[in-house]
């Protein structure tokens, strides 16, 4: 018995251990190592092994080094010469491309420079070709992960200047905040200031507005490149209407030609819209001198992703207001990266186009590599972009270009291996409120195609208010009349299935069944005589009907629905008339006497009914006028009725 119990105990222990889920608490980490020779330091990352994604290109890391003195580098192993002695804190942000794991975490590294042995120091590179203001990121945002944003500004004036920098984030068109500012680091004594950015003026240019949220029909300017503006109040008002949050920094004594960098660490919130094709933005405003209102504006566009795949497609049409988009343009952007060991000379993008878009309105907004459009009916001999529009696709072909490969020798800057095409289209004249998905096949030279994620466009539900009036027909009631007016609420111009709630105020009148009692009574004189008592009742009431139903549009003209209804008897008046007729003897030949009495009974909220309804409408099914018929079945009382009505949805 003892050996048997031991065996059972051993089996139970094995089963229990096998069913215990061990939580993986291991965090991948990357370490900063460096070789130092005086003030010259060569950095190198120690990174964990990559986890390949089945069917994806070879995984790789990309880097953003923050070198502790305002400089940064995107090289894998940068060499940096520090200008002065001191202690510097170096940070590294590692991005894992085509990798199944999370980005490796890193810890800052202290570097002590005690002697100057190398005088080959270089100032921060000029950004004059970007109009003196630039914003970049180390990666696209993934929900619940960190990212680094670098804001660079340069004094392009011929005098020392002191100014301001604004960085706006968390667009109001999204329900939840997408970013949380964790930290920012400055290296030229910039300081944070609290400022009310709401301006008192609003003279924005309507011609540059595009997609708006349902709750906010404010205008959104598009700043693809760094633009110079003059009306600072209007720019701040526009940004404040567009974004929830802002970081404001002041700087002093920027020398002519001097470039400075600021580093922001953001954590993407778990509530970030988990749409792998949605485009979110941040906006920077650079005021070179606090004495003037001239300023520069730059937008940073980012696609929300689930993994760091450089080949992806995105759209800014993730949350559109159906009422406002008819004459607006929707932007699409396809990004790609050459991950080969050599340059790509031809890149072909085969992109889906949903039916709701008008391909006649297609136009290219931007591209990289930069090149002209290919001439028609000619074989190009120079770099150009060829576009072919088909029924459901658009083909983009970069011809005679040179895009380096990320595995190519002597290629240190990964960004030089990336490209994109950005284009826009308007909606067709007749388009439905439906979600669309499109993706791109990317072909480098003669290699197998790489298929991107889906870029999704969808509409906000919106609200449609309707007016409704009609007549209720009660087949089982005598002399009934019932009229009603009311309002409806539903999503705006839904395509197929949608919900609808209503409030109806009905005024009703009907007669109850007349009750007649014939009997023989003995009068006070002891004589028998016939007596007839006739009781008639007239009912008047005001009812509130609250139906909630699910509707389905069969096509543009016919819709059906079913749902539940609550019926509140708001007020009721019952007028009862009693007529007593006395006859001579027990026959009905001669009336001796007639007496009439009446009484009224009033009540409020004395009755509550629930029921099931079935509905049919014919007319403009999605928006506009239509006629309808409905049958309501009450659960507790035999009070079923038909409803005939007209409705107009706005």
C-alpha positions in Angstrom: 0.0 0.0 0.0 2.9 2.4 0.8 4.6 2.0 -2.6 1.2 2.5 -4.3 0.6 5.8 -2.4 4.1 6.9 -3.2 3.5 6.4 -6.9 0.2 8.4 -6.8 2.0 11.2 -5.0 4.7 11.3 -7.6 2.2 11.3 -10.5 0.2 14.1 -8.8 3.4 16.2 -8.3 4.4 15.8 -12.0 0.9 16.7 -13.3 0.7 19.7 -10.9 4.1 21.0 -12.0 3.4 20.5 -15.7 0.2 22.5 -15.4 1.9 25.4 -13.5 2.5 28.3 -15.9 5.8 29.9 -15.4 5.8 33.6 -16.1 8.6 34.7 -18.3 10.3 37.6 -16.4 13.4 37.8 -18.6 13.8 41.2 -20.2 16.1 41.5 -23.2 18.9 44.0 -22.6 21.4 45.8 -24.7 24.6 47.1 -23.2 26.7 50.1 -24.1 30.5 49.4 -24.3 33.1 51.9 -25.4 36.8 52.3 -26.1 38.2 55.6 -24.9 41.3 57.5 -25.9 41.2 60.8 -24.1 38.3 62.7 -25.5 37.8 60.4 -28.4 35.3 57.6 -27.7 34.2 54.7 -29.9 30.9 53.2 -28.9 29.6 49.7 -29.6 26.3 48.0 -28.7 26.1 44.5 -27.2 22.7 43.3 -28.2 20.8 40.0 -27.6 20.1 37.6 -30.5 17.3 38.6 -32.8 14.1 36.4 -33.0 13.3 36.0 -36.8 9.8 36.2 -38.0 8.8 33.3 -40.3 8.7 34.5 -43.9 10.1 38.0 -43.1 13.4 39.4 -44.3 16.5 39.0 -42.1 16.1 40.8 -38.8 18.3 43.7 -37.8 18.8 46.4 -35.2 18.8 50.1 -35.8 20.2 52.6 -33.3 19.9 56.1 -31.9 22.8 57.2 -29.8 22.4 60.2 -27.5 26.0 61.1 -26.8 25.6 63.3 -23.7 26.7 66.7 -25.1 23.8 67.4 -27.5 25.1 65.3 -30.4 23.5 62.1 -31.6 24.3 59.4 -34.1 22.3 56.7 -35.9 25.4 54.6 -36.8 25.8 51.2 -35.2 29.3 52.0 -33.8 29.8 55.7 -33.8 33.1 57.5 -32.9 32.7 60.8 -31.2 35.1 63.5 -30.1 34.1 65.5 -27.1 35.0 69.2 -27.0 35.7 69.7 -23.3 36.5 67.8 -20.2 33.7 66.6 -18.1 31.3 63.7 -17.3 28.9 62.7 -20.0 25.9 60.4 -19.9 25.4 58.4 -23.1 22.1 56.8 -23.9 21.1 54.2 -26.5 17.7 53.5 -28.0 17.7 50.2 -29.9 15.0 49.3 -32.5 14.5 45.6 -33.5 13.4 45.3 -37.2 11.7 42.1 -38.4 12.0 40.7 -34.9 9.4 38.9 -32.8 10.5 40.3 -29.4 10.4 43.6 -27.6 13.1 46.2 -28.2 16.0 45.6 -25.9 16.2 47.8 -22.8 19.3 49.8 -22.1 20.8 51.7 -19.3 22.7 55.0 -19.6 26.5 54.9 -19.4 28.8 57.4 -17.7 31.8 58.6 -19.7 34.5 60.7 -18.0 36.7 62.9 -20.2 39.7 64.0 -18.2 42.1 65.0 -21.0 41.9 66.5 -24.5 43.9 64.3 -26.9 42.0 64.9 -30.1 41.2 68.3 -31.4 39.2 67.1 -34.4 35.9 68.1 -32.8 32.9 68.8 -35.1 30.0 71.0 -34.2 26.5 69.6 -34.5 25.7 69.3 -38.2 23.8 72.2 -39.9 20.2 71.7 -40.8 20.0 74.8 -43.0 18.7 72.6 -45.8 15.6 71.9 -43.6 15.0 75.6 -43.0 16.7 75.4 -39.6 14.2 73.2 -37.9 13.8 69.4 -37.9 12.1 66.6 -36.0 12.9 62.9 -36.2 12.1 59.7 -34.3 14.0 56.6 -33.6 11.0 54.3 -34.5 7.3 54.3 -35.1 5.1 54.0 -32.1 4.0 50.6 -30.7 1.4 50.6 -27.9 3.0 50.5 -24.4 6.6 51.0 -25.6 9.0 53.9 -25.5 10.3 56.0 -28.4 12.7 58.9 -28.6 12.0 62.2 -30.5 14.8 64.5 -31.4 14.0 68.2 -32.1 16.8 70.1 -33.8 16.9 73.9 -34.3 19.5 76.2 -35.8 19.9 80.0 -35.7 20.0 81.0 -39.3 20.2 84.8 -38.5 23.4 86.8 -38.4 22.9 87.8 -34.7 22.7 86.0 -31.4 19.1 85.0 -30.7 16.9 83.8 -27.8 13.6 82.2 -28.6 11.1 79.4 -27.8 10.3 75.9 -28.9 6.8 74.2 -28.7 6.2 70.5 -29.1 2.5 69.6 -29.4 1.3 66.0 -29.0 -1.8 63.9 -28.4 -4.3 64.9 -31.2 -7.8 65.7 -30.1 -9.3 63.7 -32.9 -8.5 60.5 -31.0 -10.5 59.6 -27.9 -7.6 58.6 -25.7 -4.1 60.1 -25.4 -1.5 58.3 -27.4 1.7 59.5 -25.7 2.9 60.2 -22.2 6.0 62.5 -22.0 8.4 60.6 -19.7 11.5 62.8 -19.9 13.2 65.5 -22.0 16.9 66.3 -22.0 18.6 69.6 -23.0 22.3 70.4 -23.5 22.3 74.2 -24.0 20.5 75.4 -20.8 17.0 75.3 -22.4 14.4 75.6 -19.7 10.8 74.5 -19.5 8.1 77.2 -19.1 4.4 77.0 -18.4 2.4 79.0 -20.9 -1.2 79.3 -22.0 -1.1 78.6 -25.7 -4.7 79.5 -26.4 -4.7 82.5 -28.6 -7.4 85.2 -28.9 -7.5 85.2 -32.7 -8.6 82.6 -35.2 -7.8 83.6 -38.7 -6.8 80.2 -40.1 -6.6 79.4 -43.7 -9.5 77.1 -44.7 -7.9 76.0 -47.9 -5.4 73.8 -45.9 -7.9 72.0 -43.8 -8.6 68.3 -44.1 -10.1 65.4 -42.1 -11.9 66.4 -38.9 -13.2 64.4 -36.0 -17.0 64.1 -35.4 -16.9 66.1 -32.2 -14.5 68.7 -33.4 -14.8 70.3 -36.8 -11.7 72.4 -36.3 -9.2 72.9 -39.1 -5.9 71.1 -39.4 -3.0 72.5 -41.3 -0.6 70.1 -43.0 3.1 70.9 -42.5 5.0 68.3 -44.5 8.2 70.3 -44.7 9.4 73.0 -42.4 7.4 76.2 -43.3 8.0 79.8 -42.2 4.9 81.6 -40.8 4.4 85.1 -39.5 1.2 85.0 -37.4 2.3 83.2 -34.3 -1.1 83.7 -32.5 -2.9 81.9 -35.3 -0.4 79.1 -35.4 -0.7 78.5 -31.6 -4.5 78.7 -31.8 -4.5 76.1 -34.6 -2.1 73.8 -32.7 -4.1 74.2 -29.5 -7.3 73.1 -31.3 -5.6 70.1 -32.8 -3.6 68.8 -29.8 -4.2 68.1 -26.1 -0.7 68.6 -24.7 2.3 70.8 -25.3 5.9 71.1 -24.0 7.3 74.7 -24.1 11.0 75.4 -23.8 12.9 78.7 -23.9 16.5 79.0 -25.0 19.0 81.9 -24.8 22.1 83.0 -26.7 22.1 80.8 -29.8 25.0 82.0 -31.9 24.7 82.6 -35.7 24.8 79.2 -37.5 24.6 77.2 -34.2 22.6 74.0 -34.2 21.2 72.5 -31.0 19.3 69.2 -30.3 16.7 68.4 -27.7 15.7 64.8 -26.8 12.2 63.7 -25.7 11.3 60.3 -24.4 7.7 59.3 -24.9 5.9 56.2 -23.8 3.0 55.2 -26.0 0.0 54.5 -23.8 -1.8 51.2 -23.7 -4.9 53.0 -24.8 -3.2 54.1 -28.0 -5.5 53.2 -30.9 -4.4 49.7 -31.9 -4.7 50.3 -35.6 -1.6 49.3 -37.5 -2.4 51.7 -40.3 -3.4 54.8 -38.4 -1.3 57.9 -38.8 -0.6 60.1 -35.7 1.3 63.4 -35.6 3.3 65.7 -33.4 3.9 69.3 -34.3 6.9 71.5 -33.5 6.9 75.3 -33.5 10.2 77.1 -33.5 10.3 80.8 -32.6 13.9 81.9 -33.4 13.5 85.2 -31.5 11.1 86.0 -28.6 11.1 89.6 -29.9 9.4 88.7 -33.1 6.4 86.5 -34.2 8.1 84.9 -37.2 8.3 81.2 -36.6 8.8 77.8 -38.2 6.5 74.8 -38.1 7.1 71.1 -38.7 4.9 68.1 -38.4 6.2 64.6 -37.5 4.0 61.9 -39.1 4.1 58.4 -37.6 2.3 55.2 -38.4 1.1 53.0 -35.4 2.7 49.6 -35.8 2.7 46.3 -34.0 6.3 45.4 -35.0 9.1 47.4 -36.4 8.7 46.4 -40.1 10.1 49.1 -42.4 7.9 47.8 -45.2 4.4 49.0 -44.3 1.4 51.0 -45.5 -0.5 53.7 -43.6 -3.3 56.1 -44.1 -4.6 59.2 -42.3 -8.2 58.0 -43.0 -8.5 55.9 -39.8 -11.3 58.0 -38.1 -13.2 60.1 -40.6 -16.3 62.2 -40.3 -18.6 61.0 -43.1 -20.4 64.4 -43.3 -17.1 66.3 -44.0 -15.0 64.0 -46.2 -16.7 64.2 -49.6 -14.4 67.0 -50.9 -11.4 66.1 -48.8 -8.3 64.2 -49.7 -7.2 61.0 -47.9 -3.4 60.4 -47.8 -1.8 57.0 -48.2 1.9 56.3 -47.6 3.8 53.1 -48.5 7.3 52.8 -46.9 9.9 50.3 -48.0 13.5 49.3 -47.1 16.1 47.5 -49.2 17.4 44.8 -46.9 19.7 43.2 -49.5 23.5 43.0 -49.8 23.5 45.3 -52.8 21.7 48.3 -54.2 18.2 48.2 -55.8 17.9 49.7 -59.2 14.2 49.1 -59.7 11.4 49.1 -57.1 7.8 48.3 -57.9 4.9 48.9 -55.6 1.5 47.3 -56.5 -1.0 49.0 -54.3 -4.7 48.2 -53.8 -7.3 51.0 -54.3 -10.7 50.6 -52.7 -13.7 51.2 -54.9 -15.0 54.2 -52.9 -12.0 56.4 -54.1 -12.0 58.4 -57.4 -8.8 57.4 -59.2 -9.2 60.4 -61.4 -8.3 62.6 -58.4 -5.1 60.6 -57.7 -2.0 62.7 -57.2 1.5 62.1 -55.8 2.3 64.1 -52.7 5.9 63.1 -52.0 8.4 60.3 -52.6 11.9 59.1 -51.9 14.2 58.5 -53.7 13.4 62.0 -55.2 12.9 61.8 -58.9 10.7 63.2 -61.7 7.7 61.4 -63.2 8.6 59.1 -66.1 7.7 60.5 -69.6 4.9 58.7 -71.4 5.6 56.3 -74.3 9.4 56.6 -73.8 11.9 54.2 -72.2 13.5 56.4 -69.5 17.3 56.6 -69.3 17.4 58.6 -66.1 15.9 58.1 -62.6 12.1 58.5 -62.6 8.8 57.2 -61.1 6.3 55.6 -63.4 2.7 55.3 -62.3 0.1 53.0 -63.9 -3.6 53.3 -62.8 -5.7 50.1 -63.2 -9.2 49.2 -62.2 -8.4 48.3 -58.6 -4.7 49.0 -58.3 -2.0 51.6 -58.8 1.5 50.5 -59.8 4.4 52.7 -58.8 7.8 51.8 -60.4 11.0 53.5 -59.5 13.3 53.1 -62.5 17.1 53.6 -62.8 17.6 54.5 -59.2 20.2 53.5 -56.6 18.8 52.6 -53.2 21.6 51.0 -51.0 21.0 47.7 -49.2 21.1 47.6 -45.4 23.6 44.6 -45.6 25.7 46.4 -48.2 29.3 47.1 -47.4 30.2 50.7 -46.2 26.5 51.5 -45.6 26.4 52.9 -42.1 23.2 55.0 -42.2 20.1 52.7 -42.3 17.8 55.6 -43.3 19.6 55.8 -46.6 18.2 52.3 -47.4 14.6 53.4 -47.0 12.1 55.0 -49.3 8.4 55.8 -49.6 5.6 57.0 -51.9 2.9 59.3 -50.5 -0.2 59.9 -52.5 -3.8 61.2 -52.1 -7.2 60.7 -53.6 -10.7 62.1 -53.1 -13.8 60.0 -52.6 -16.0 59.1 -55.5 -19.4 60.7 -56.0 -21.4 57.8 -54.6 -19.6 56.0 -51.8 -20.9 54.1 -48.8 -20.0 54.4 -45.2 -17.9 51.2 -45.1 -14.5 50.2 -43.8 -11.9 49.6 -46.5 -8.5 47.8 -46.4 -5.7 48.0 -48.9 -2.1 46.8 -48.9 0.9 46.9 -51.2 3.2 44.3 -52.8 6.8 45.6 -52.8 9.2 44.1 -55.4 12.9 45.0 -55.3 14.4 44.3 -58.8 13.4 40.7 -59.6 13.0 39.4 -56.0 9.9 37.9 -54.5 7.3 40.5 -53.5 7.0 41.6 -49.8 3.4 42.1 -48.7 2.7 45.0 -46.3 0.1 45.3 -43.6 -3.4 46.5 -44.4 -4.0 50.2 -44.4 -7.5 50.7 -43.1 -9.9 53.6 -43.6 -13.0 53.8 -41.5 -15.6 56.3 -40.5 -16.7 57.6 -37.1 -20.3 56.6 -36.4 -21.6 60.2 -36.4 -25.1 61.1 -35.2 -28.2 61.3 -37.3 -31.3 63.0 -35.8 -34.6 62.2 -37.4 -38.2 63.6 -37.2 -41.1 61.2 -37.2 -44.9 61.5 -37.3 -47.7 59.1 -38.0 -50.9 57.2 -37.0 -51.4 54.2 -34.7 -54.1 51.8 -35.7 -55.6 49.6 -33.0 -57.8 46.9 -34.7 -59.3 45.7 -31.4 -60.5 49.1 -30.1 -63.7 50.9 -31.0 -63.7 54.4 -32.4 -59.9 54.7 -31.8 -57.8 57.6 -33.0 -54.1 57.9 -32.2 -51.6 60.3 -33.6 -47.9 60.7 -32.7 -44.9 62.9 -33.3 -41.3 62.2 -32.1 -37.6 62.1 -32.8 -35.1 59.4 -33.6 -31.3 59.0 -33.1 -29.0 56.7 -35.0 -25.5 56.6 -36.5 -25.2 58.9 -39.5 -25.9 57.2 -42.9 -25.0 53.6 -41.9 -24.5 51.2 -44.7 -26.0 47.9 -43.5 -26.6 47.1 -39.8 -27.1 49.9 -37.3 -29.0 50.7 -34.1 -31.8 53.2 -33.7 -33.5 54.7 -30.7 -36.8 56.7 -30.7 -39.0 58.8 -28.5 -42.6 59.2 -29.6 -45.3 61.2 -28.0 -48.8 59.8 -28.9 -52.3 61.2 -28.2 -54.9 58.5 -28.1 -58.7 58.3 -27.9 -60.9 55.2 -27.9 -64.2 53.8 -26.5 -64.3 50.8 -24.2 -67.0 48.1 -24.9 -70.5 49.3 -23.9 -72.0 47.3 -21.1 -75.8 46.8 -21.0 -77.6 45.1 -18.1 -81.3 44.2 -18.3 -83.0 43.2 -15.0 -86.5 43.1 -13.4 -86.6 45.1 -10.2 -89.4 45.9 -7.7 -90.1 49.6 -7.3 -90.9 51.2 -3.9 -94.6 50.6 -4.6 -94.1 46.9 -4.8 -94.6 46.8 -8.6 -92.3 44.8 -10.8 -90.7 46.7 -13.7 -87.9 46.2 -16.2 -84.7 48.3 -15.7 -81.9 48.7 -18.2 -78.5 50.1 -17.2 -76.1 51.1 -20.0 -72.5 51.9 -19.2 -70.2 53.5 -21.8 -66.6 54.6 -21.3 -64.5 57.0 -23.3 -60.7 56.8 -22.8 -58.1 59.5 -23.5 -54.4 59.2 -22.9 -51.0 60.6 -23.7 -48.3 57.9 -24.0 -44.5 58.0 -24.4 -43.2 55.2 -26.6 -39.5 54.4 -26.5 -38.5 51.9 -29.1 -34.9 50.6 -29.5 -34.3 48.5 -32.5 -31.6 47.0 -34.8 -32.1 48.0 -38.5 -30.7 46.6 -41.7 -30.6 48.5 -45.0 -31.3 46.0 -47.8 -30.3 48.6 -50.4 -30.5 52.4 -50.8 -34.3 52.3 -50.6 -35.6 49.5 -48.4 -34.8 48.9 -44.7 -36.1 46.5 -42.1 -35.8 46.4 -38.4 -36.8 44.6 -35.2 -36.5 45.6 -31.5 -38.1 46.2 -28.2 -40.4 49.0 -27.0 -41.4 50.5 -23.7 -44.7 52.3 -23.4 -45.3 54.7 -20.6 -48.9 55.9 -19.9 -48.0 59.6 -19.0 -51.6 60.7 -18.4 -55.0 59.0 -18.7 -58.5 60.2 -18.4 -61.5 57.9 -18.2 -65.0 59.4 -18.7 -67.8 57.0 -17.8 -71.5 57.6 -18.6 -74.3 55.5 -16.9 -77.8 55.7 -18.3 -80.6 54.0 -16.3 -84.0 53.4 -18.2 -87.1 52.2 -16.3 -89.9 50.5 -18.2 -93.6 49.9 -17.4 -94.0 46.3 -16.4 -91.4 43.8 -17.5 -91.7 44.7 -21.2 -89.7 47.3 -23.2 -92.7 49.0 -24.8 -93.1 52.1 -22.6 -90.2 54.0 -20.9 -91.3 55.5 -17.6 -88.1 57.2 -16.5 -84.5 57.9 -17.7 -81.7 58.9 -15.5 -78.1 59.8 -16.5 -75.0 60.0 -14.4 -71.3 60.5 -15.3 -67.9 60.5 -13.6 -64.3 61.0 -14.6 -61.2 59.3 -13.3 -57.7 60.8 -14.0 -54.3 59.2 -13.4 -50.7 59.7 -14.3 -48.0 57.1 -15.0 -50.4 54.4 -14.0 -49.5 51.9 -16.7 -46.3 50.5 -18.2 -46.2 48.1 -21.2 -43.4 46.4 -23.0 -43.5 44.8 -26.4 -41.8 43.5 -29.5 -41.8 45.4 -32.8 -41.1 44.7 -36.5 -40.5 47.5 -39.0 -40.3 48.2 -42.7 -39.4 51.4 -44.4 -39.4 52.4 -48.1 -37.7 55.6 -49.4 -34.3 57.1 -48.7 -33.1 54.2 -46.4 -29.9 55.9 -45.2 -30.6 59.6 -45.0 -33.6 61.7 -46.0 -37.3 61.0 -46.2 -39.0 57.6 -46.1 -42.4 56.0 -45.3 -42.7 53.1 -42.8 -45.0 50.5 -41.3 -44.6 48.8 -38.0 -46.3 46.1 -36.0 -46.1 46.2 -32.2 -46.8 43.1 -30.1 -47.4 43.8 -26.4 -46.1 41.1 -24.0 -48.6 41.4 -21.1 -51.8 42.8 -22.7 -53.7 42.2 -25.9 -53.0 45.7 -27.0 -51.2 45.0 -30.4 -51.3 47.7 -33.0 -50.1 48.9 -36.4 -48.1 52.0 -36.9 -47.9 54.0 -40.2 -45.5 56.9 -40.3 -43.2 59.2 -42.2 -39.6 59.9 -41.1 -36.9 62.2 -42.2 -33.3 61.6 -41.1 -30.8 64.5 -41.1 
